[in-house]
């Protein structure tokens, strides 16, 4: 049963989250009552948790958090507690009293196998024993309430189907998992693609499954058996989410379907589990309400208000829930993000009882935003603050403040010279020409305020692009500013960047200009990049790559120049790249005769081949040797055997035969050959195919899909991702996917193809 429940939760976390690991420490301790030697597990979280709105922490490394490892039970006398409770010292009188109480209420299970013992004393019962022992020991109401809360958590996480006696029911519920039901599974996939990064990072399982339920409700499912299974699956999933009111709603809908009697045991088991969880939730309310009269810290008090609101909401006591939510709203403290999201979730799920105004939430957001803005310079939590600010929708508040913070951080930087001098390490080099401290590139010495503020500046507007470009021209060689400008530089004209690349001879600066001009992607950008490439990508300069001092600065520059050329069409570009391939082969032959290692040349050759392939999609008459995702280990052997000459010869032959053909025709043939049916261009539904192509593992295919999509709808989003020649991350794919899918969902019925402009317009 536990394993099966883990599967569905794993499916959710696999879909929208990444995972890390915890440090598990196992110690041998003696039971404080009977002195039985036990192995006690302590779990030290090394990662952040995904929290439910009742603060249940889903361990990212193990989505069904091992609650059984957080509570320890003595198999001899059934004493239960957290790891720290096994360090308690009792008097003989206290030992006798507690041992007798355990014998009368929770008789020992000697002689049973470990699994049978676990079934008799599942985690929720162990937490219950620990809570009752804490009450006997006159522990704080706060601690007792939290132990009952853990009982409630473990019920919904590990014991979803119970018999009337509260024991796990033997029931195969696998067909109700979201990844087993085809309809629900497809809705999972559809929703996942449309989640933006903020939603993906903040959605709880409850948010996720409620949206799935809303989508499924709108489907026309004619088959009564399919409808029944969908309702059962939604009820089961909502039970996992702890949203028991909605779970009961779908149980009732399932019961109204024909054939529902076959699932009678499922319905009864879910309801028994809900009843047990609600019992523990009522105990949480009892003790946490009492804790408000105790000496709580301000942080604990806010936590208690949230939990009392959540427990009452889940028990459908909405008036009481609203009372405690209101206490959170009255606080002057900056509430954690999870608290604000819990309030918003509750507000939208309590019907007429959810009456918190938008203005109230705006005030909460502002307070939280100001708190995080103040923390950007903190080296420990500054990155967390920046991440929150980056995905906040309140750019009206954030953008002006970030501009001030960034300017201040640039005008008053840390004393890098002093820091470098104190390190007294030759690895810390200050380049006198560029004033660049090389170690800064590796993040060891950082202006945390500037780095975090630039990361938080996610505004995709012309105003933001102009602000960053001003910083760029005043602070040459600033890696952070260049990275922040890349996603939005396409809003700007190219003239100042063209002037910059024409003027400079510094390799670092040329590299930065090349990155940006590629993304602006207009004719002046192409002319400037091509002129620079023709000057640098020569046979003479290729030979110099074997001079280590020259190579350090220029190998990366050459790669970026080649990379930038891939987005520009034209015979000059192709001629340059083909000539470069031939020059590399020629230099290679010369150096092989001198018995020099030539792996550097292979890297440059491969980049050049990739560039040609990307320009003309895939397999247009030339071998796929150009595009090796995983290059062979012995690169030199391929060059030594002259295998690498074949792609260049093949391409030259093919290009001479096809250079007069229409470029678009060639590209569309490439789409078709590679399995993308993108014609006719006037069909807006074909845009979905191009969006799916953004997920292609081959950069050549992905870039062509992005370029064609942008050409057809004239909407640019993150060209630094769409035109990236390398593999892109899951998060980057999500950003493009969610934006374009949501844009197309919203506009597809308004799109009209303008034959004259050769693109779609919104009517």
VENMO-V343652 format. One record per backbone hydrogen bond with DSSP energy under -1.0 kcal/mol. NH is the residue of the N-H (numbers start at 1). CO is the residue of the C=O. E is the energy in kcal/mol with one decimal. If there is no record, write none. Layout:
nh: [NH:NH]
co: [CO:CO]
e: [E:E]
This chain:
nh: [5:6:7:8:9:10:11:12:13:14:15:16:17:23:25:27:29:31:35:38:40:42:44:50:52:55:58:65:67:69:70:71:72:74:78:81:85:86:87:88:95:96:97:98:99:100:101:102:103:104:105:106:112:117:118:119:120:121:126:127:128:129:130:131:132:133:134:135:136:137:138:139:144:145:146:147:148:149:150:151:152:153:154:155:156:157:158:159:162:163:166:169:171:173:176:177:180:181:185:186:187:188:189:190:191:192:193:200:201:202:203:208:209:210:211:212:213:214:215:216:217:219:221:227:228:229:230:231:232:233:234:235:236:237:238:239:240:241:243:244:247:248:249:250:251:252:253:254:255:257:260:262:263:264:267:268:269:270:271:272:273:274:275:276:277:278:279:280:281:282:283:284:285:286:287:288:289:290:291:293:294:296:301:302:303:304:305:306:307:308:309:310:311:312:313:314:315:316:317:318:321:322:323:324:325:326:327:328:329:330:340:341:342:343:344:345:346:347:348:353:354:355:361:362:363:364:365:366:367:368:369:370:371:372:373:374:378:382:385:386:387:388:389:390:391:395:397:398:399:401:402:403:404:405:406:407:408:409:410:411:412:416:419:420:421:422:423:424:428:429:431:435:438:440:441:442:443:444:448:451:452:453:454:455:456:457:458:461:465:466:467:468:469:470:471:472:473:474:475:478:479:482:483:484:485:486:488:489:491:492:498:499:500:501:502:503:504:510:511:512:513:514:515:516:517:518:520:521:526:527:528:529:530:531:532:533:534:535:536:537:538:542:543:544:545:546:547:551:552:554:555:558:559:560:561:562:563:564:565:567:568:574:575:576:577:578:579:580:581:582:583:584:585:586:587:588:589:590:591:592:593:595:596:602:603:604:605:606:607:608:609:610:611:612:613:614:615:616:617:621:627:635:639:640:641:642:643:645:646:649:650:651:652:653:654:655:656:657:658:659:661:666:667:668:669:670:671:672:673:674:675:676:678:683:686:687:688:690:691:692:693:694:695:696:702:703:704:705:706:707:708:709:710:711:712:713:714:721:722:723:724:733:734:735:736:737:738:739:740:741:742:743:744:745:746:747:748:750:752:754:758:759:760:761:763]
co: [1:2:3:4:5:6:7:8:9:10:11:12:13:44:42:40:38:36:31:29:27:25:23:58:56:52:50:63:65:66:67:67:81:79:74:72:82:83:84:85:91:92:93:94:95:96:97:98:99:100:101:102:109:113:114:115:116:117:122:123:124:125:126:127:128:129:130:131:132:133:135:134:140:141:142:143:144:145:146:147:148:149:150:151:152:153:154:155:269:167:163:161:169:171:173:174:177:177:181:182:183:184:185:186:187:188:189:196:197:198:199:204:205:206:207:208:209:210:211:212:213:216:219:223:224:225:226:227:228:229:230:231:232:233:234:235:236:237:238:242:243:244:245:246:247:248:249:250:251:254:257:259:260:261:263:264:265:266:267:268:269:270:271:272:273:274:275:276:277:278:279:280:281:282:283:284:285:286:287:290:291:294:297:298:299:300:301:302:303:304:305:306:307:308:309:310:311:313:312:316:317:318:319:320:321:322:323:324:325:326:336:337:338:339:340:341:342:343:344:350:351:353:357:358:359:360:361:362:363:364:365:366:367:368:369:370:375:378:381:382:383:384:385:386:387:393:394:394:395:397:398:399:400:401:402:403:404:405:406:407:408:414:415:416:417:418:419:420:425:427:436:431:429:437:438:439:440:439:446:447:448:449:450:451:452:453:456:459:461:462:463:464:465:466:467:468:469:470:471:475:477:478:479:480:481:482:485:485:488:489:494:495:496:497:498:499:500:506:507:508:509:510:511:512:513:514:516:517:522:523:524:525:526:527:528:529:530:531:532:533:536:538:539:540:542:543:544:547:548:550:551:554:555:556:557:558:559:560:561:564:565:570:571:572:573:574:575:576:577:578:579:580:581:582:583:584:585:586:587:588:589:592:591:598:599:600:601:602:603:604:605:606:607:608:609:610:611:612:614:619:624:633:635:636:637:639:638:642:643:645:646:647:648:649:650:651:652:653:654:655:658:662:663:664:665:666:667:668:669:670:672:671:676:680:683:684:685:686:687:688:689:691:692:693:698:699:700:701:702:703:704:705:706:707:708:709:710:718:718:719:721:729:730:731:732:733:734:735:736:737:738:739:740:741:742:743:744:747:761:759:754:754:712:752:750]
e: [-2.2:-2.2:-1.5:-1.1:-1.7:-2.8:-2.1:-1.7:-2.3:-3.0:-1.9:-2.0:-1.9:-2.4:-3.5:-2.9:-2.8:-2.3:-2.0:-3.6:-3.8:-3.5:-3.0:-1.9:-2.1:-2.0:-3.3:-1.3:-2.8:-2.1:-1.4:-1.1:-3.4:-2.6:-2.4:-1.9:-1.2:-1.3:-1.5:-1.0:-2.5:-2.5:-2.1:-2.6:-2.8:-2.2:-2.0:-2.4:-2.2:-2.2:-2.0:-3.0:-1.5:-2.5:-2.2:-2.1:-2.0:-2.0:-2.0:-2.9:-1.6:-2.6:-2.6:-2.5:-2.5:-2.7:-2.1:-2.1:-2.3:-2.3:-1.3:-3.2:-2.2:-2.8:-2.0:-1.8:-2.1:-1.9:-1.9:-1.6:-2.1:-2.5:-2.5:-1.8:-1.7:-1.6:-2.7:-1.7:-1.8:-2.8:-2.1:-2.7:-1.2:-1.1:-2.1:-1.6:-2.0:-1.8:-3.2:-2.1:-1.8:-2.4:-2.3:-2.8:-2.5:-2.7:-2.0:-2.8:-1.9:-1.3:-2.8:-2.2:-2.8:-2.2:-1.8:-1.9:-2.5:-2.3:-2.3:-2.7:-2.4:-1.4:-1.1:-2.3:-2.2:-2.2:-2.3:-2.3:-2.3:-2.6:-2.6:-2.5:-2.5:-2.6:-2.7:-1.7:-1.7:-1.9:-1.9:-1.5:-1.9:-2.7:-1.6:-1.8:-1.9:-2.3:-1.6:-2.3:-2.3:-1.5:-1.4:-1.3:-2.0:-1.6:-2.3:-2.6:-2.8:-2.7:-2.2:-2.4:-2.0:-2.5:-2.5:-2.1:-2.5:-2.6:-1.6:-1.8:-2.4:-2.0:-1.5:-2.2:-2.1:-2.1:-2.3:-2.8:-2.2:-1.4:-1.7:-1.6:-1.9:-1.5:-2.5:-2.1:-2.0:-2.5:-2.3:-2.2:-2.6:-2.8:-2.2:-2.8:-3.2:-2.0:-2.2:-2.6:-1.3:-1.6:-3.2:-1.1:-2.4:-2.7:-1.5:-1.6:-2.4:-2.2:-1.1:-1.4:-1.8:-1.4:-1.7:-2.6:-2.1:-2.3:-2.2:-2.6:-2.8:-2.5:-1.7:-2.2:-1.4:-1.6:-1.6:-2.4:-1.9:-2.0:-2.7:-2.5:-2.2:-2.2:-3.0:-2.7:-1.8:-2.2:-2.7:-1.6:-1.7:-2.0:-2.2:-2.5:-2.2:-1.9:-2.4:-2.5:-1.2:-1.7:-1.0:-2.0:-2.2:-1.0:-2.7:-2.1:-1.6:-2.4:-2.9:-2.2:-2.3:-2.5:-2.1:-2.5:-1.9:-1.8:-2.3:-3.2:-2.4:-2.4:-1.6:-1.4:-1.8:-1.1:-2.7:-2.5:-2.0:-1.9:-1.6:-1.5:-1.7:-1.2:-1.2:-2.8:-2.7:-2.3:-2.6:-1.9:-2.2:-1.1:-2.0:-1.1:-2.0:-2.7:-2.1:-2.4:-2.4:-2.0:-1.6:-2.6:-2.3:-1.4:-1.8:-1.3:-1.0:-2.3:-2.5:-2.1:-1.9:-1.9:-1.5:-1.2:-1.9:-2.0:-2.7:-2.5:-2.0:-2.3:-2.2:-1.7:-2.1:-2.5:-2.3:-2.0:-2.6:-2.7:-2.0:-1.7:-3.1:-1.9:-1.8:-2.4:-2.0:-2.6:-2.3:-2.5:-2.8:-2.2:-2.0:-2.5:-2.8:-1.4:-2.0:-3.3:-2.0:-2.1:-1.8:-1.1:-1.3:-1.5:-2.3:-2.9:-2.2:-1.8:-2.3:-2.8:-2.1:-2.2:-2.3:-2.5:-2.6:-2.5:-1.6:-1.1:-1.7:-1.8:-3.1:-2.4:-2.4:-2.7:-2.5:-2.1:-2.2:-2.2:-2.4:-2.5:-2.2:-2.3:-2.8:-2.6:-2.3:-1.8:-2.4:-2.4:-1.6:-1.7:-2.6:-1.5:-1.9:-1.9:-2.9:-2.8:-2.1:-2.0:-2.7:-2.6:-2.0:-2.0:-2.3:-2.7:-1.9:-1.6:-1.1:-1.2:-1.2:-1.4:-1.4:-3.0:-1.9:-1.4:-2.0:-1.1:-1.1:-2.3:-3.0:-2.7:-2.4:-2.2:-2.5:-3.3:-2.2:-1.2:-1.1:-2.0:-2.1:-1.9:-2.4:-2.9:-2.2:-1.8:-2.4:-2.3:-2.6:-1.9:-1.3:-3.3:-1.3:-1.5:-1.6:-1.4:-1.0:-1.6:-2.2:-2.3:-1.6:-1.3:-1.8:-1.8:-2.6:-3.1:-1.8:-2.2:-2.4:-2.8:-2.5:-2.3:-2.6:-2.3:-2.0:-1.9:-2.5:-1.8:-2.3:-2.7:-1.6:-2.4:-2.3:-2.0:-1.9:-3.1:-3.0:-1.5:-2.5:-2.9:-2.1:-2.4:-2.5:-2.9:-1.9:-1.8:-2.4:-2.3:-2.6:-2.9:-1.8:-1.3:-3.8:-2.9:-2.9]
